[in-house]
Amino acid sequence: MGRTPRIHTGLVGLHLVGDTYIIITPDFDVYEEELRIPNADLTAAHCGLDGLGSALPPGLNRREGYSFGPISAQQYQGLLAASHH
């Protein structure tokens, strides 16, 4: 049995209300999530200001992550559009 990744990358697609946002996963699932602590599914959040593929914070290993592979600008725009539906 493989290890579950410690680092999960999600694209914040749309702010709904309060701390609730639409999140898009690397598998292209789209769902609502509260981005605040405490949250049983969230222990920390880091903003990748350089966008998808940006450097991870110090001490985090990319090999332990569940993240996006390379995507085109068209795919990126499609993901953002999906969050608005």
PyMOL Python script that loads the backbone (N, CA, C, O; Angstrom):
from pymol import cmd

cmd.read_pdbstr("""\
ATOM      1  N   MET A   1       0.852  -1.174   0.000  1.00  0.00           N
ATOM      2  CA  MET A   1       0.000   0.000   0.000  1.00  0.00           C
ATOM      3  C   MET A   1       0.898   1.238   0.000  1.00  0.00           C
ATOM      4  O   MET A   1       1.840   1.319   0.789  1.00  0.00           O
ATOM      5  N   GLY A   2       0.614   2.198  -0.875  1.00  0.00           N
ATOM      6  CA  GLY A   2       1.396   3.426  -0.966  1.00  0.00           C
ATOM      7  C   GLY A   2       1.048   4.415   0.129  1.00  0.00           C
ATOM      8  O   GLY A   2      -0.010   4.340   0.753  1.00  0.00           O
ATOM      9  N   ARG A   3       1.953   5.328   0.342  1.00  0.00           N
ATOM     10  CA  ARG A   3       1.715   6.385   1.336  1.00  0.00           C
ATOM     11  C   ARG A   3       0.774   7.432   0.768  1.00  0.00           C
ATOM     12  O   ARG A   3       0.807   7.727  -0.426  1.00  0.00           O
ATOM     13  N   THR A   4      -0.052   7.982   1.616  1.00  0.00           N
ATOM     14  CA  THR A   4      -0.924   9.083   1.229  1.00  0.00           C
ATOM     15  C   THR A   4      -0.100  10.366   1.221  1.00  0.00           C
ATOM     16  O   THR A   4       0.589  10.662   2.197  1.00  0.00           O
ATOM     17  N   PRO A   5      -0.164  11.130   0.132  1.00  0.00           N
ATOM     18  CA  PRO A   5       0.606  12.383   0.090  1.00  0.00           C
ATOM     19  C   PRO A   5       0.229  13.321   1.233  1.00  0.00           C
ATOM     20  O   PRO A   5      -0.935  13.411   1.621  1.00  0.00           O
ATOM     21  N   ARG A   6       1.232  14.016   1.763  1.00  0.00           N
ATOM     22  CA  ARG A   6       0.998  14.981   2.836  1.00  0.00           C
ATOM     23  C   ARG A   6       0.600  16.339   2.278  1.00  0.00           C
ATOM     24  O   ARG A   6      -0.081  17.113   2.950  1.00  0.00           O
ATOM     25  N   ILE A   7       1.019  16.626   1.063  1.00  0.00           N
ATOM     26  CA  ILE A   7       0.803  17.944   0.477  1.00  0.00           C
ATOM     27  C   ILE A   7      -0.228  17.808  -0.647  1.00  0.00           C
ATOM     28  O   ILE A   7      -0.010  17.083  -1.618  1.00  0.00           O
ATOM     29  N   HIS A   8      -1.332  18.503  -0.505  1.00  0.00           N
ATOM     30  CA  HIS A   8      -2.378  18.482  -1.529  1.00  0.00           C
ATOM     31  C   HIS A   8      -2.478  19.869  -2.137  1.00  0.00           C
ATOM     32  O   HIS A   8      -2.710  20.853  -1.435  1.00  0.00           O
ATOM     33  N   THR A   9      -2.303  19.936  -3.437  1.00  0.00           N
ATOM     34  CA  THR A   9      -2.412  21.198  -4.143  1.00  0.00           C
ATOM     35  C   THR A   9      -3.839  21.382  -4.629  1.00  0.00           C
ATOM     36  O   THR A   9      -4.450  20.454  -5.161  1.00  0.00           O
ATOM     37  N   GLY A  10      -4.357  22.568  -4.446  1.00  0.00           N
ATOM     38  CA  GLY A  10      -5.677  22.893  -4.957  1.00  0.00           C
ATOM     39  C   GLY A  10      -5.671  24.298  -5.514  1.00  0.00           C
ATOM     40  O   GLY A  10      -5.038  25.198  -4.961  1.00  0.00           O
ATOM     41  N   LEU A  11      -6.364  24.475  -6.588  1.00  0.00           N
ATOM     42  CA  LEU A  11      -6.514  25.788  -7.200  1.00  0.00           C
ATOM     43  C   LEU A  11      -7.765  26.429  -6.615  1.00  0.00           C
ATOM     44  O   LEU A  11      -8.856  25.866  -6.708  1.00  0.00           O
ATOM     45  N   VAL A  12      -7.613  27.602  -6.016  1.00  0.00           N
ATOM     46  CA  VAL A  12      -8.768  28.330  -5.491  1.00  0.00           C
ATOM     47  C   VAL A  12      -9.419  29.029  -6.680  1.00  0.00           C
ATOM     48  O   VAL A  12      -8.867  29.963  -7.261  1.00  0.00           O
ATOM     49  N   GLY A  13     -10.609  28.545  -7.020  1.00  0.00           N
ATOM     50  CA  GLY A  13     -11.252  29.045  -8.218  1.00  0.00           C
ATOM     51  C   GLY A  13     -12.187  30.219  -8.010  1.00  0.00           C
ATOM     52  O   GLY A  13     -12.278  31.102  -8.863  1.00  0.00           O
ATOM     53  N   LEU A  14     -12.891  30.237  -6.870  1.00  0.00           N
ATOM     54  CA  LEU A  14     -13.909  31.256  -6.669  1.00  0.00           C
ATOM     55  C   LEU A  14     -14.190  31.399  -5.180  1.00  0.00           C
ATOM     56  O   LEU A  14     -14.312  30.401  -4.469  1.00  0.00           O
ATOM     57  N   HIS A  15     -14.292  32.635  -4.710  1.00  0.00           N
ATOM     58  CA  HIS A  15     -14.706  32.897  -3.329  1.00  0.00           C
ATOM     59  C   HIS A  15     -16.214  32.918  -3.297  1.00  0.00           C
ATOM     60  O   HIS A  15     -16.841  33.638  -4.073  1.00  0.00           O
ATOM     61  N   LEU A  16     -16.818  32.127  -2.397  1.00  0.00           N
ATOM     62  CA  LEU A  16     -18.269  32.088  -2.282  1.00  0.00           C
ATOM     63  C   LEU A  16     -18.751  33.066  -1.219  1.00  0.00           C
ATOM     64  O   LEU A  16     -19.391  34.070  -1.531  1.00  0.00           O
ATOM     65  N   VAL A  17     -18.438  32.763   0.041  1.00  0.00           N
ATOM     66  CA  VAL A  17     -18.846  33.622   1.146  1.00  0.00           C
ATOM     67  C   VAL A  17     -17.997  33.268   2.363  1.00  0.00           C
ATOM     68  O   VAL A  17     -17.656  32.103   2.564  1.00  0.00           O
ATOM     69  N   GLY A  18     -17.657  34.262   3.168  1.00  0.00           N
ATOM     70  CA  GLY A  18     -16.869  33.997   4.367  1.00  0.00           C
ATOM     71  C   GLY A  18     -15.564  33.302   4.038  1.00  0.00           C
ATOM     72  O   GLY A  18     -14.757  33.806   3.258  1.00  0.00           O
ATOM     73  N   ASP A  19     -15.361  32.125   4.648  1.00  0.00           N
ATOM     74  CA  ASP A  19     -14.157  31.334   4.418  1.00  0.00           C
ATOM     75  C   ASP A  19     -14.375  30.211   3.412  1.00  0.00           C
ATOM     76  O   ASP A  19     -13.534  29.320   3.300  1.00  0.00           O
ATOM     77  N   THR A  20     -15.488  30.234   2.678  1.00  0.00           N
ATOM     78  CA  THR A  20     -15.829  29.159   1.754  1.00  0.00           C
ATOM     79  C   THR A  20     -15.443  29.534   0.323  1.00  0.00           C
ATOM     80  O   THR A  20     -15.782  30.605  -0.180  1.00  0.00           O
ATOM     81  N   TYR A  21     -14.716  28.602  -0.312  1.00  0.00           N
ATOM     82  CA  TYR A  21     -14.204  28.801  -1.662  1.00  0.00           C
ATOM     83  C   TYR A  21     -14.489  27.567  -2.507  1.00  0.00           C
ATOM     84  O   TYR A  21     -14.719  26.479  -1.977  1.00  0.00           O
ATOM     85  N   ILE A  22     -14.471  27.742  -3.809  1.00  0.00           N
ATOM     86  CA  ILE A  22     -14.501  26.616  -4.735  1.00  0.00           C
ATOM     87  C   ILE A  22     -13.051  26.201  -4.963  1.00  0.00           C
ATOM     88  O   ILE A  22     -12.207  27.032  -5.297  1.00  0.00           O
ATOM     89  N   ILE A  23     -12.767  24.911  -4.780  1.00  0.00           N
ATOM     90  CA  ILE A  23     -11.433  24.351  -4.943  1.00  0.00           C
ATOM     91  C   ILE A  23     -11.443  23.401  -6.136  1.00  0.00           C
ATOM     92  O   ILE A  23     -12.409  22.668  -6.348  1.00  0.00           O
ATOM     93  N   ILE A  24     -10.364  23.421  -6.911  1.00  0.00           N
ATOM     94  CA  ILE A  24     -10.196  22.513  -8.043  1.00  0.00           C
ATOM     95  C   ILE A  24      -8.958  21.670  -7.764  1.00  0.00           C
ATOM     96  O   ILE A  24      -7.889  22.210  -7.476  1.00  0.00           O
ATOM     97  N   THR A  25      -9.096  20.348  -7.847  1.00  0.00           N
ATOM     98  CA  THR A  25      -7.993  19.439  -7.545  1.00  0.00           C
ATOM     99  C   THR A  25      -7.218  19.077  -8.812  1.00  0.00           C
ATOM    100  O   THR A  25      -7.675  19.352  -9.922  1.00  0.00           O
ATOM    101  N   PRO A  26      -6.050  18.461  -8.648  1.00  0.00           N
ATOM    102  CA  PRO A  26      -5.283  18.008  -9.815  1.00  0.00           C
ATOM    103  C   PRO A  26      -6.019  16.955 -10.650  1.00  0.00           C
ATOM    104  O   PRO A  26      -5.675  16.743 -11.813  1.00  0.00           O
ATOM    105  N   ASP A  27      -7.033  16.291 -10.070  1.00  0.00           N
ATOM    106  CA  ASP A  27      -7.868  15.347 -10.819  1.00  0.00           C
ATOM    107  C   ASP A  27      -9.054  16.052 -11.470  1.00  0.00           C
ATOM    108  O   ASP A  27      -9.915  15.406 -12.066  1.00  0.00           O
ATOM    109  N   PHE A  28      -9.096  17.386 -11.356  1.00  0.00           N
ATOM    110  CA  PHE A  28     -10.140  18.230 -11.917  1.00  0.00           C
ATOM    111  C   PHE A  28     -11.490  18.054 -11.237  1.00  0.00           C
ATOM    112  O   PHE A  28     -12.533  18.306 -11.839  1.00  0.00           O
ATOM    113  N   ASP A  29     -11.467  17.618  -9.970  1.00  0.00           N
ATOM    114  CA  ASP A  29     -12.683  17.644  -9.164  1.00  0.00           C
ATOM    115  C   ASP A  29     -12.897  19.087  -8.712  1.00  0.00           C
ATOM    116  O   ASP A  29     -11.937  19.820  -8.475  1.00  0.00           O
ATOM    117  N   VAL A  30     -14.150  19.484  -8.598  1.00  0.00           N
ATOM    118  CA  VAL A  30     -14.497  20.839  -8.182  1.00  0.00           C
ATOM    119  C   VAL A  30     -15.449  20.725  -6.997  1.00  0.00           C
ATOM    120  O   VAL A  30     -16.484  20.064  -7.089  1.00  0.00           O
ATOM    121  N   TYR A  31     -15.099  21.372  -5.878  1.00  0.00           N
ATOM    122  CA  TYR A  31     -15.926  21.277  -4.685  1.00  0.00           C
ATOM    123  C   TYR A  31     -15.756  22.520  -3.819  1.00  0.00           C
ATOM    124  O   TYR A  31     -14.830  23.307  -4.017  1.00  0.00           O
ATOM    125  N   GLU A  32     -16.667  22.688  -2.851  1.00  0.00           N
ATOM    126  CA  GLU A  32     -16.583  23.787  -1.886  1.00  0.00           C
ATOM    127  C   GLU A  32     -15.759  23.342  -0.689  1.00  0.00           C
ATOM    128  O   GLU A  32     -15.846  22.190  -0.262  1.00  0.00           O
ATOM    129  N   GLU A  33     -14.957  24.256  -0.147  1.00  0.00           N
ATOM    130  CA  GLU A  33     -14.204  23.955   1.074  1.00  0.00           C
ATOM    131  C   GLU A  33     -14.002  25.230   1.878  1.00  0.00           C
ATOM    132  O   GLU A  33     -13.811  26.314   1.326  1.00  0.00           O
ATOM    133  N   GLU A  34     -14.050  25.071   3.199  1.00  0.00           N
ATOM    134  CA  GLU A  34     -13.735  26.182   4.086  1.00  0.00           C
ATOM    135  C   GLU A  34     -12.225  26.237   4.252  1.00  0.00           C
ATOM    136  O   GLU A  34     -11.608  25.268   4.693  1.00  0.00           O
ATOM    137  N   LEU A  35     -11.638  27.358   3.903  1.00  0.00           N
ATOM    138  CA  LEU A  35     -10.194  27.521   4.007  1.00  0.00           C
ATOM    139  C   LEU A  35      -9.859  28.315   5.252  1.00  0.00           C
ATOM    140  O   LEU A  35      -9.456  29.476   5.190  1.00  0.00           O
ATOM    141  N   ARG A  36     -10.037  27.655   6.383  1.00  0.00           N
ATOM    142  CA  ARG A  36      -9.702  28.281   7.657  1.00  0.00           C
ATOM    143  C   ARG A  36      -9.302  27.184   8.634  1.00  0.00           C
ATOM    144  O   ARG A  36      -9.642  26.014   8.463  1.00  0.00           O
ATOM    145  N   ILE A  37      -8.594  27.588   9.631  1.00  0.00           N
ATOM    146  CA  ILE A  37      -8.213  26.687  10.709  1.00  0.00           C
ATOM    147  C   ILE A  37      -9.096  27.063  11.904  1.00  0.00           C
ATOM    148  O   ILE A  37      -9.139  28.253  12.217  1.00  0.00           O
ATOM    149  N   PRO A  38      -9.793  26.181  12.591  1.00  0.00           N
ATOM    150  CA  PRO A  38      -9.714  24.732  12.444  1.00  0.00           C
ATOM    151  C   PRO A  38     -10.591  24.213  11.302  1.00  0.00           C
ATOM    152  O   PRO A  38     -11.683  24.718  11.041  1.00  0.00           O
ATOM    153  N   ASN A  39     -10.073  23.201  10.645  1.00  0.00           N
ATOM    154  CA  ASN A  39     -10.755  22.461   9.595  1.00  0.00           C
ATOM    155  C   ASN A  39     -10.132  21.077   9.640  1.00  0.00           C
ATOM    156  O   ASN A  39      -8.922  20.936   9.467  1.00  0.00           O
ATOM    157  N   ALA A  40     -10.942  20.057   9.869  1.00  0.00           N
ATOM    158  CA  ALA A  40     -10.423  18.693  10.027  1.00  0.00           C
ATOM    159  C   ALA A  40      -9.605  18.232   8.830  1.00  0.00           C
ATOM    160  O   ALA A  40      -8.730  17.379   8.983  1.00  0.00           O
ATOM    161  N   ASP A  41      -9.864  18.772   7.641  1.00  0.00           N
ATOM    162  CA  ASP A  41      -9.156  18.372   6.433  1.00  0.00           C
ATOM    163  C   ASP A  41      -7.976  19.279   6.099  1.00  0.00           C
ATOM    164  O   ASP A  41      -7.277  19.044   5.113  1.00  0.00           O
ATOM    165  N   LEU A  42      -7.750  20.301   6.899  1.00  0.00           N
ATOM    166  CA  LEU A  42      -6.742  21.298   6.576  1.00  0.00           C
ATOM    167  C   LEU A  42      -5.905  21.609   7.803  1.00  0.00           C
ATOM    168  O   LEU A  42      -6.432  22.068   8.816  1.00  0.00           O
ATOM    169  N   THR A  43      -4.609  21.362   7.720  1.00  0.00           N
ATOM    170  CA  THR A  43      -3.738  21.661   8.856  1.00  0.00           C
ATOM    171  C   THR A  43      -2.914  22.911   8.630  1.00  0.00           C
ATOM    172  O   THR A  43      -2.462  23.539   9.588  1.00  0.00           O
ATOM    173  N   ALA A  44      -2.712  23.280   7.373  1.00  0.00           N
ATOM    174  CA  ALA A  44      -1.980  24.500   7.029  1.00  0.00           C
ATOM    175  C   ALA A  44      -2.285  24.841   5.582  1.00  0.00           C
ATOM    176  O   ALA A  44      -2.643  23.971   4.789  1.00  0.00           O
ATOM    177  N   ALA A  45      -2.145  26.090   5.254  1.00  0.00           N
ATOM    178  CA  ALA A  45      -2.346  26.529   3.872  1.00  0.00           C
ATOM    179  C   ALA A  45      -1.201  27.451   3.490  1.00  0.00           C
ATOM    180  O   ALA A  45      -0.756  28.280   4.284  1.00  0.00           O
ATOM    181  N   HIS A  46      -0.739  27.294   2.279  1.00  0.00           N
ATOM    182  CA  HIS A  46       0.329  28.132   1.748  1.00  0.00           C
ATOM    183  C   HIS A  46      -0.111  28.647   0.398  1.00  0.00           C
ATOM    184  O   HIS A  46      -0.598  27.880  -0.432  1.00  0.00           O
ATOM    185  N   CYS A  47       0.048  29.905   0.174  1.00  0.00           N
ATOM    186  CA  CYS A  47      -0.352  30.525  -1.081  1.00  0.00           C
ATOM    187  C   CYS A  47       0.815  30.498  -2.056  1.00  0.00           C
ATOM    188  O   CYS A  47       1.886  31.036  -1.777  1.00  0.00           O
ATOM    189  N   GLY A  48       0.595  29.866  -3.201  1.00  0.00           N
ATOM    190  CA  GLY A  48       1.609  29.845  -4.256  1.00  0.00           C
ATOM    191  C   GLY A  48       1.438  31.070  -5.136  1.00  0.00           C
ATOM    192  O   GLY A  48       0.755  31.011  -6.158  1.00  0.00           O
ATOM    193  N   LEU A  49       2.040  32.156  -4.756  1.00  0.00           N
ATOM    194  CA  LEU A  49       1.827  33.419  -5.463  1.00  0.00           C
ATOM    195  C   LEU A  49       2.308  33.398  -6.902  1.00  0.00           C
ATOM    196  O   LEU A  49       1.889  34.226  -7.710  1.00  0.00           O
ATOM    197  N   ASP A  50       3.192  32.450  -7.232  1.00  0.00           N
ATOM    198  CA  ASP A  50       3.673  32.345  -8.605  1.00  0.00           C
ATOM    199  C   ASP A  50       2.796  31.437  -9.453  1.00  0.00           C
ATOM    200  O   ASP A  50       3.133  31.147 -10.601  1.00  0.00           O
ATOM    201  N   GLY A  51       1.678  30.987  -8.902  1.00  0.00           N
ATOM    202  CA  GLY A  51       0.738  30.164  -9.653  1.00  0.00           C
ATOM    203  C   GLY A  51       1.066  28.681  -9.580  1.00  0.00           C
ATOM    204  O   GLY A  51       1.905  28.256  -8.785  1.00  0.00           O
ATOM    205  N   LEU A  52       0.394  27.897 -10.421  1.00  0.00           N
ATOM    206  CA  LEU A  52       0.608  26.459 -10.443  1.00  0.00           C
ATOM    207  C   LEU A  52       2.069  26.164 -10.744  1.00  0.00           C
ATOM    208  O   LEU A  52       2.672  26.770 -11.630  1.00  0.00           O
ATOM    209  N   GLY A  53       2.624  25.228  -9.996  1.00  0.00           N
ATOM    210  CA  GLY A  53       4.024  24.868 -10.193  1.00  0.00           C
ATOM    211  C   GLY A  53       4.991  25.747  -9.429  1.00  0.00           C
ATOM    212  O   GLY A  53       6.203  25.578  -9.565  1.00  0.00           O
ATOM    213  N   SER A  54       4.495  26.690  -8.624  1.00  0.00           N
ATOM    214  CA  SER A  54       5.389  27.565  -7.871  1.00  0.00           C
ATOM    215  C   SER A  54       6.131  26.755  -6.813  1.00  0.00           C
ATOM    216  O   SER A  54       5.731  25.641  -6.475  1.00  0.00           O
ATOM    217  N   ALA A  55       7.196  27.315  -6.306  1.00  0.00           N
ATOM    218  CA  ALA A  55       8.020  26.632  -5.307  1.00  0.00           C
ATOM    219  C   ALA A  55       7.218  26.358  -4.042  1.00  0.00           C
ATOM    220  O   ALA A  55       6.368  27.152  -3.639  1.00  0.00           O
ATOM    221  N   LEU A  56       7.507  25.219  -3.427  1.00  0.00           N
ATOM    222  CA  LEU A  56       6.881  24.889  -2.156  1.00  0.00           C
ATOM    223  C   LEU A  56       7.597  25.617  -1.026  1.00  0.00           C
ATOM    224  O   LEU A  56       8.766  25.982  -1.156  1.00  0.00           O
ATOM    225  N   PRO A  57       6.900  25.826   0.069  1.00  0.00           N
ATOM    226  CA  PRO A  57       7.566  26.431   1.231  1.00  0.00           C
ATOM    227  C   PRO A  57       8.729  25.556   1.694  1.00  0.00           C
ATOM    228  O   PRO A  57       8.712  24.347   1.465  1.00  0.00           O
ATOM    229  N   PRO A  58       9.733  26.139   2.337  1.00  0.00           N
ATOM    230  CA  PRO A  58      10.879  25.370   2.823  1.00  0.00           C
ATOM    231  C   PRO A  58      10.437  24.203   3.706  1.00  0.00           C
ATOM    232  O   PRO A  58       9.519  24.333   4.516  1.00  0.00           O
ATOM    233  N   GLY A  59      11.099  23.074   3.534  1.00  0.00           N
ATOM    234  CA  GLY A  59      10.820  21.897   4.351  1.00  0.00           C
ATOM    235  C   GLY A  59       9.795  20.954   3.767  1.00  0.00           C
ATOM    236  O   GLY A  59       9.612  19.858   4.295  1.00  0.00           O
ATOM    237  N   LEU A  60       9.113  21.339   2.688  1.00  0.00           N
ATOM    238  CA  LEU A  60       8.132  20.469   2.057  1.00  0.00           C
ATOM    239  C   LEU A  60       8.748  19.825   0.821  1.00  0.00           C
ATOM    240  O   LEU A  60       9.417  20.489   0.029  1.00  0.00           O
ATOM    241  N   ASN A  61       8.514  18.529   0.666  1.00  0.00           N
ATOM    242  CA  ASN A  61       9.103  17.757  -0.417  1.00  0.00           C
ATOM    243  C   ASN A  61       8.056  17.529  -1.509  1.00  0.00           C
ATOM    244  O   ASN A  61       7.005  16.942  -1.250  1.00  0.00           O
ATOM    245  N   ARG A  62       8.337  17.984  -2.705  1.00  0.00           N
ATOM    246  CA  ARG A  62       7.391  17.854  -3.824  1.00  0.00           C
ATOM    247  C   ARG A  62       7.014  16.392  -4.090  1.00  0.00           C
ATOM    248  O   ARG A  62       5.902  16.125  -4.548  1.00  0.00           O
ATOM    249  N   ARG A  63       7.908  15.445  -3.814  1.00  0.00           N
ATOM    250  CA  ARG A  63       7.615  14.018  -4.036  1.00  0.00           C
ATOM    251  C   ARG A  63       6.525  13.510  -3.106  1.00  0.00           C
ATOM    252  O   ARG A  63       5.929  12.467  -3.375  1.00  0.00           O
ATOM    253  N   GLU A  64       6.254  14.215  -2.033  1.00  0.00           N
ATOM    254  CA  GLU A  64       5.194  13.822  -1.105  1.00  0.00           C
ATOM    255  C   GLU A  64       3.898  14.560  -1.417  1.00  0.00           C
ATOM    256  O   GLU A  64       3.005  14.642  -0.574  1.00  0.00           O
ATOM    257  N   GLY A  65       3.801  15.085  -2.605  1.00  0.00           N
ATOM    258  CA  GLY A  65       2.655  15.905  -2.936  1.00  0.00           C
ATOM    259  C   GLY A  65       1.707  15.303  -3.948  1.00  0.00           C
ATOM    260  O   GLY A  65       2.060  14.408  -4.716  1.00  0.00           O
ATOM    261  N   TYR A  66       0.518  15.811  -3.924  1.00  0.00           N
ATOM    262  CA  TYR A  66      -0.540  15.517  -4.890  1.00  0.00           C
ATOM    263  C   TYR A  66      -0.769  16.850  -5.577  1.00  0.00           C
ATOM    264  O   TYR A  66      -1.451  17.721  -5.038  1.00  0.00           O
ATOM    265  N   SER A  67      -0.200  17.014  -6.771  1.00  0.00           N
ATOM    266  CA  SER A  67      -0.220  18.339  -7.375  1.00  0.00           C
ATOM    267  C   SER A  67      -0.527  18.267  -8.870  1.00  0.00           C
ATOM    268  O   SER A  67      -0.595  17.192  -9.466  1.00  0.00           O
ATOM    269  N   PHE A  68      -0.707  19.439  -9.442  1.00  0.00           N
ATOM    270  CA  PHE A  68      -0.999  19.555 -10.860  1.00  0.00           C
ATOM    271  C   PHE A  68       0.240  19.254 -11.695  1.00  0.00           C
ATOM    272  O   PHE A  68       1.349  19.649 -11.337  1.00  0.00           O
ATOM    273  N   GLY A  69       0.049  18.566 -12.790  1.00  0.00           N
ATOM    274  CA  GLY A  69       1.104  18.437 -13.783  1.00  0.00           C
ATOM    275  C   GLY A  69       1.038  19.652 -14.688  1.00  0.00           C
ATOM    276  O   GLY A  69       0.250  20.567 -14.452  1.00  0.00           O
ATOM    277  N   PRO A  70       1.861  19.663 -15.717  1.00  0.00           N
ATOM    278  CA  PRO A  70       1.816  20.795 -16.647  1.00  0.00           C
ATOM    279  C   PRO A  70       0.433  20.926 -17.300  1.00  0.00           C
ATOM    280  O   PRO A  70      -0.141  19.939 -17.758  1.00  0.00           O
ATOM    281  N   ILE A  71      -0.084  22.137 -17.335  1.00  0.00           N
ATOM    282  CA  ILE A  71      -1.342  22.401 -18.032  1.00  0.00           C
ATOM    283  C   ILE A  71      -1.168  23.650 -18.880  1.00  0.00           C
ATOM    284  O   ILE A  71      -0.351  24.521 -18.580  1.00  0.00           O
ATOM    285  N   SER A  72      -1.950  23.714 -19.939  1.00  0.00           N
ATOM    286  CA  SER A  72      -1.883  24.864 -20.849  1.00  0.00           C
ATOM    287  C   SER A  72      -2.684  26.025 -20.275  1.00  0.00           C
ATOM    288  O   SER A  72      -3.466  25.851 -19.341  1.00  0.00           O
ATOM    289  N   ALA A  73      -2.483  27.198 -20.836  1.00  0.00           N
ATOM    290  CA  ALA A  73      -3.260  28.369 -20.424  1.00  0.00           C
ATOM    291  C   ALA A  73      -4.745  28.128 -20.680  1.00  0.00           C
ATOM    292  O   ALA A  73      -5.590  28.570 -19.902  1.00  0.00           O
ATOM    293  N   GLN A  74      -5.061  27.432 -21.764  1.00  0.00           N
ATOM    294  CA  GLN A  74      -6.458  27.131 -22.086  1.00  0.00           C
ATOM    295  C   GLN A  74      -7.061  26.198 -21.028  1.00  0.00           C
ATOM    296  O   GLN A  74      -8.200  26.400 -20.609  1.00  0.00           O
ATOM    297  N   GLN A  75      -6.311  25.182 -20.594  1.00  0.00           N
ATOM    298  CA  GLN A  75      -6.796  24.286 -19.547  1.00  0.00           C
ATOM    299  C   GLN A  75      -6.999  25.051 -18.238  1.00  0.00           C
ATOM    300  O   GLN A  75      -7.996  24.853 -17.544  1.00  0.00           O
ATOM    301  N   TYR A  76      -6.054  25.918 -17.911  1.00  0.00           N
ATOM    302  CA  TYR A  76      -6.135  26.724 -16.691  1.00  0.00           C
ATOM    303  C   TYR A  76      -7.403  27.582 -16.709  1.00  0.00           C
ATOM    304  O   TYR A  76      -8.134  27.631 -15.720  1.00  0.00           O
ATOM    305  N   GLN A  77      -7.661  28.249 -17.817  1.00  0.00           N
ATOM    306  CA  GLN A  77      -8.875  29.061 -17.933  1.00  0.00           C
ATOM    307  C   GLN A  77     -10.128  28.212 -17.846  1.00  0.00           C
ATOM    308  O   GLN A  77     -11.133  28.639 -17.277  1.00  0.00           O
ATOM    309  N   GLY A  78     -10.074  27.009 -18.408  1.00  0.00           N
ATOM    310  CA  GLY A  78     -11.217  26.096 -18.316  1.00  0.00           C
ATOM    311  C   GLY A  78     -11.495  25.686 -16.872  1.00  0.00           C
ATOM    312  O   GLY A  78     -12.652  25.581 -16.464  1.00  0.00           O
ATOM    313  N   LEU A  79     -10.431  25.456 -16.101  1.00  0.00           N
ATOM    314  CA  LEU A  79     -10.601  25.123 -14.687  1.00  0.00           C
ATOM    315  C   LEU A  79     -11.247  26.255 -13.921  1.00  0.00           C
ATOM    316  O   LEU A  79     -12.160  26.035 -13.125  1.00  0.00           O
ATOM    317  N   LEU A  80     -10.775  27.470 -14.160  1.00  0.00           N
ATOM    318  CA  LEU A  80     -11.366  28.623 -13.482  1.00  0.00           C
ATOM    319  C   LEU A  80     -12.825  28.802 -13.886  1.00  0.00           C
ATOM    320  O   LEU A  80     -13.661  29.134 -13.045  1.00  0.00           O
ATOM    321  N   ALA A  81     -13.141  28.587 -15.153  1.00  0.00           N
ATOM    322  CA  ALA A  81     -14.521  28.711 -15.622  1.00  0.00           C
ATOM    323  C   ALA A  81     -15.401  27.648 -14.953  1.00  0.00           C
ATOM    324  O   ALA A  81     -16.557  27.919 -14.627  1.00  0.00           O
ATOM    325  N   ALA A  82     -14.856  26.435 -14.746  1.00  0.00           N
ATOM    326  CA  ALA A  82     -15.624  25.352 -14.111  1.00  0.00           C
ATOM    327  C   ALA A  82     -16.009  25.723 -12.690  1.00  0.00           C
ATOM    328  O   ALA A  82     -17.042  25.276 -12.192  1.00  0.00           O
ATOM    329  N   SER A  83     -15.198  26.527 -12.036  1.00  0.00           N
ATOM    330  CA  SER A  83     -15.486  26.887 -10.650  1.00  0.00           C
ATOM    331  C   SER A  83     -16.655  27.864 -10.542  1.00  0.00           C
ATOM    332  O   SER A  83     -17.196  28.059  -9.454  1.00  0.00           O
ATOM    333  N   HIS A  84     -17.041  28.467 -11.634  1.00  0.00           N
ATOM    334  CA  HIS A  84     -18.130  29.451 -11.631  1.00  0.00           C
ATOM    335  C   HIS A  84     -19.484  28.826 -11.937  1.00  0.00           C
ATOM    336  O   HIS A  84     -20.481  29.540 -12.044  1.00  0.00           O
ATOM    337  N   HIS A  85     -19.537  27.498 -12.080  1.00  0.00           N
ATOM    338  CA  HIS A  85     -20.809  26.825 -12.407  1.00  0.00           C
ATOM    339  C   HIS A  85     -21.331  26.079 -11.230  1.00  0.00           C
ATOM    340  O   HIS A  85     -22.387  25.453 -11.314  1.00  0.00           O
TER     341      HIS A  85
END
""", "prot")
cmd.dss("prot")
cmd.show_as("cartoon", "prot")
cmd.util.cbc("prot")
cmd.orient("prot")
